[in-house]
Amino acid sequence: MTENSRPPTLGGARLVLGVTGSIAAYKAVSLLRALVREGATVDVVMTRAATKFITPLTFEVLSGRPVVTGLFEAHQEMRHLSLPEHADAILVAPATANFLAKAALGIADDPLSTMQLTAHCPLICAPAMDGGMWSHPTVKGHVQTLRARGVIVIDPEEGALASGRLGQGRLAEEERILVGVRSALTPRRDWEGQRLLLSAGPTQEPIDPVRYISNRSSGKMGYAIAEAASNRGAQVVLVSGPTSLSPPQGVEVVPVETAEEMAKHMNTRMSWSTVVVMAAAVADFRPKHAAELKLKKRGKPTTTLDLEQTTDILAALSARRTTQVLVGFAAETHDLLTHAKAKLSSKGLDVIVANDVTRPGGGFGSDQNAATLIERDGRITDLPLKSKRELADDILNAAQRWLTPLKKR
């Protein structure tokens, strides 16, 4: 199911809308109206900080139900337990950095943070924050923890923030949040029965025991594809170069360091797979001879490093494939389409994901990316800057067109 073929309403759904202390709390009013308009029954839970931005009465009038603001109000006894027990999903929008931290660490000091510990339904978080908080390592770590537990985190958008700064932190657009809720309530299982073999991250080619040749790949795009495919029902084996990312839930991760190790494990599992996605940024060259001991300067003004090419893993897999769908990546700095089309043809791919790594807001290390999908029948799809998790679904959709039904090559 794609966003364009989504169910038209949320009729009959019982939702909890959590509102935390962000300036974006006013946007939750419109979001509540949209949820109710689609037929959902919505109970609103506000943190104390949220009530400083907007009154509970506003949400009570629009939802037609009492708003929960504290654990100990007489008329709200045990609602932190009863509401999640009967909810189909909990949506926290906006979700502050403080709420993400409490959710990740299991702190339960108000109704909303307590509910997310007692609930057995999906949890969707739409963060909003200012001042570069979204990119802070602590916040990023908490988001990774939540995603690893299956929480749906809808990345904030870039633009003007309340402080007047420009950055990523704006609450996601309302339709994106609604799509997240619909996806949680009607999960896609359209990849059941498929076996995805996927590579991700960089490789490290040793110069000596402490130095190596590598690149700036974070592995985020490959890990996002692994998560998306697993959520959609596929069996996933992720052959991963060195990264700091948490393994996606339900995914078998095979850690490697060098291009040769990656080639070995990808080739070993090739016959098992139905789809192969080569998202790793494999080093093109390696030192011909790695030193056994750490190299010393010894006063030399220059040092020559003798390099040789690494195995072209994608070409080798293409030569061996039988019925597998094969997807490659082209990370370029110029002449994007020209280079990507040439690689699509020379490697015999079904789909290539081309992206300009110099584009602001995307590329290596970013949580967002923009890409152009080129397919072997000439179809070209330009995708705007979006979260890598959202882009992952777009990539899977393109691969799926070559999988069901399997097209003649």
N, C-alpha and C positions, 0 to 999 in steps of 0.2 A: 504494500500500500504506500503510495506517495502522498506528499502534502496536497497535491491537486486532486487526489481521489479519496481524501479523508472522509470519515463519517460527518454528516452535516451538523449534527448536534451532539450534546452531552446529555440528552434526555434520560432522566431516571438516575443519573449519577449522584452519589452523596459525597460531597467534597468538604474538606477543611481548608480554608484560606488563612494562612498565617501571615501577619503583617508585622514587620519589625521596624526599628527606629532609624529609617532612612528618609531623606528628603523626598525620595521617590514614593513614599507611602501614599501620596495623593493619587498616584497612578493605579493603586490597588482598587480605588473606587470604580474606575472604568472597567477594570478587569473583573470585579465582582458583578457588575451589570452584564458583562458579556457572558459570564458563566451562567448566570440566572436566565439570561435571554435564550441560551442554548438548552435550557430545561434542567439544569443541575440544581440540587438543593445544597446550599452553601452555608456552613457555620464558620464564622470569622473568629479567629483567635489573635489578639493583639498583645504585643509586649508593652511594658510600661513606657518604654521610650517611644513606641509608635503612637501612643495616645498624646504625646506632646506635639505631634505633627498634624493629627487629625482625630476628631472625636469618635468614640465608639458609637455614638448615636447615629452618625452618618451610615455606618455599615449595618446597624440594626434596622434602620428604616428600609434600606435597599435590599437586605437579605430576608427581612421579615422574621428574623430569629435573634435571640439574645446573643450578645457578643461576650466572649470570654476574655477577661483581662487579668485575672489573678487566680492563684491556687486556693485562696481561702475565703472568697466571697461566699456568703451564705447561700445565695441563689445559684451558685455555680459548683456545688459540691460534686466532686469526682468527675467533672466533665472532661478533665484531662485524661481520664481513662475511658469514659463512655463514648466520647466523640471518635477517637481513632478506632475503637472497636467496631464501629458501624460504618466507617468511612471507606469509600472506594479508593481514595487517594488524598494525600496531604500536599498542598501547594503552598510554598513559602515565597511570597513575592510582595515587596522586595525582601531579599535575605541579606542581612549585613554580614560583615566579616566576623563580628561577634557571634552571630547565630551559627555561622559555618564552623567556627572554632568549637562552640559548645556541642554541636551535632557530631563533629568528628571525634571529640574527646569524651563524649557521653556525659556531659554535665547537664543536670536537670534541675534548674532553679526557678523555672516559671512554667506556665501551662504548655507553651509551645515546645520548649526544649524537652519537657517531660513526655509530651505526646509522641515525639519522634523516636523515643526509646520504647514506648509501649505498642506502637503501631505495627501491624503486619501487612499494611497496604503500601503501594508505591509512594515514595517521597520525591517531590519535584522541587528544586530550588532555583529561583531566578535571582542571582545576586545583583546588588547595586551598591556602589561605594565610590569614594572620591580619593583624590590625592595619590594616585599610584598604588593604592592598597591592593587592588586585584593582582598586580604583578609581584607583590611581596612574597618571598619564599615561604613564609609561614602560611599565608592564605593559600598559595598554590599547593602546599603540602596537605592542607586540610581538604581541599577540593579533590585531590588525588585519592585521599583516604575514603571520602564519601563515594566517589565514583567506583572505587574498587568494591564497595559494599552494595553497589547497584543503585545508588541514588542518581536520579537524573538531574544534572546541573546544566542549566541553560546559560551559556556564557553571556556576560554583559556586552554591550555594543560600544563602539568607539564614537566619540563626539565631544561636544561641549558639556562639561560637568558643572555641578552647582557652584563650585569654587571659581568658575571662569576658566579653569584649565581645560586643555584638550587631552583626552586619553580614553582608555577602555574602562568603563565603569557604569555606563548608562544602563538602566534596566532594559532588558530585551523588549522588542516591540511586542505588543499585545498578541498578535497573531502567532508569533513564534512561541509564546508561552502557551497559548491554547493548543498548538500542535503538540507541544510536550505533554500536556495533560491527556490529550486524545491518544497519543502513542502509549502512555503508561496504562491507560484503561483498555486499549485494544492493541496489545503488543503484536508486532509483525513476526511471523514465524515462517516467512517465505524462503528461508535458506535451509530449512530442515532437510536432512539427507545429503547435504553438500559438505565436502571436506576441503577446507581452505588451508593451503600452505602459504605462509606469509613471512617475509623477511622485514626487518625494521632496524633502525639505528645505524650508527657508523661501524666501520671496522677499524681495528688498530693494528698496524703493521710494525713490528718491533725493529728499532734501530739497535738498541742494546737493552739490558734488563730494566732500564728506567725511562727510556724514551721511545716514542713511536710516531708514525705518520698516521694522521687521521683527518677528520673534517668536522664541520659544525653541526652535523645532524643530531637532533635531540631524540629521535625515535617517536615523537608524538603522533605523527601522521600514521605510521604503521600500527602503533598501539590503539589509535582510535578506530582503525579499520578492524583490528582484531576484536575490539569491544563490540562494535556494531554488528559484525558477522555472528559473533556468539549470541548476542541478544536476539538476532533474527533466526536462530536455530541451527547454525552451522557448527560442525566440529572444526576447531581451529588449532593448528600448530603454528606457533610464532617463533621463528628462529631470529633471535635478537642479539645484535651487537651491544656493547656496553652502554647502558643508559641509567638514569636515576629514577626511572618510572616504575610504578607499582604494576605487577602483572594484572591484566584484566581478569575479572572473575570468570571462571569456567574455561580458561584458555591454557593449553599446554605450552609452556615457554621453554625453549632450548637456548641457553646462553652460549654465545661464541665470542671470540675476540677478533680473529683474523679472517680475511677473505677466503682462505683455503678451508678453514673450519666451517664457515657459512656454506661454501660450495658443497662440502661433504654432506652436511645435514640436509640441505635442500635437495640434493640428488638422491639421497637415501630415501626420502619421503615423497619423491616425485610421483611414483606409481600409485601411492595411496590417495593422492589428491584428485579433486575434480576441478579446482580453481587454484591458480598460483598467482600471487601478487608479490612482485619484487619491489618493495618500498624502501629497502635499505639503501643507504648511500655508501656503496662499497668503494674502498680505495682502489684507484686505477693502477697504482704503482706500489711496490714494496722494496725495501732494501734487498739487494741480491744476497748479501751475507749479513745476518744480524750478529753483532758482537756478543760474545759470551760474558764479557765484563764491561762495566760502564766505561764509555770512551772519555778520555781526558783531553783537555785543551793542549797541554804541552807546548804552549807558546806559539802554536801554528796560527797564522793570520786567517787561513782558509782551510776548509775541509771539504773533500769531494765525497758525495754519497752516491754509490753505484746502485741504480734502480733497475727493476725489471717489472714488466706488466703482471698484474694479478689475473686470475682466471676470470673470463667473462661469464659470470654465472647465468645471466639471463639468456645469452646465446646458447649456452650448453643445455639449459632446461628446454629451450625452444626446439633444439635438435632432437631431444629425447621424447617430447610429448606425444601422446596418442590422441586422446579426446579432451585434454584439459584446456580450460579457458586460461589465457595468459595475459596478465596485466603488468605493464611496466611504468616507470616514472622517468620524466625528463626534467631535471632541475637545471635551468639555464639562466644566463645573465644577459643574453642578447639573441636575436633571431629565433625567438621561442618556437614559433610554428614550424619554421624550416627544419630546425634540429630535431624537433619532436616527430615530425612526419618521417624524416629519414630514419630515425630509430625505430619507429613503428614498423616500417617496411623491412629494414635490415634484420631485425630480431624476430620478425614473424609474429607480432603481437596482435591480440584482438582489440585491446584498449591501451592507450598510453595517457598518463596524467601529466600534463605539462604545466609547470609553474615557473614564474619569474622570481628567483630568490632575492632579487634586489628590490622588489616591490615593498613599500612601507607597510608595516602592519602584518606582513606574512613572512613566509620563508622559515629558515632554520630557527628553532627555539621558540617560535611564536605559538600561541594557542589558536591562531587563526591562519587561514590560507585562502588564496584564490587560485583557480586552476582552469585550464582548458582541457576538456576530455576529447580525444580524437580516437575514433573507432575505425576499424579496418575497412568498413564499407563507405568511408568518407564522411560520416556524421561528425560534426564538430559542435561541442556544447561549451559555451563560456559560462563559468560559474563565478559569481561575485565573491568578495571577501566575506567569509563566514567562519564559524568555529570548525576546527578540524574534525570534530565528532560529526557535525552536520555534513561536511564534505565527504566523510567516510561513507555515509549512506548513499550519496550521489555516485560515488565510485562503484559501490556494490550494485547499484541499480544498472549502471552501464555494463558491468560484467555479466549481470543476470540476463541481459538481452541476448548475449551470446551463449547462454547456458540453457535457457528454456524457451523454445526448443533449441537444441544444439544446432547451430548453423554450420553448413558445409563450408569447409575451408578450401 
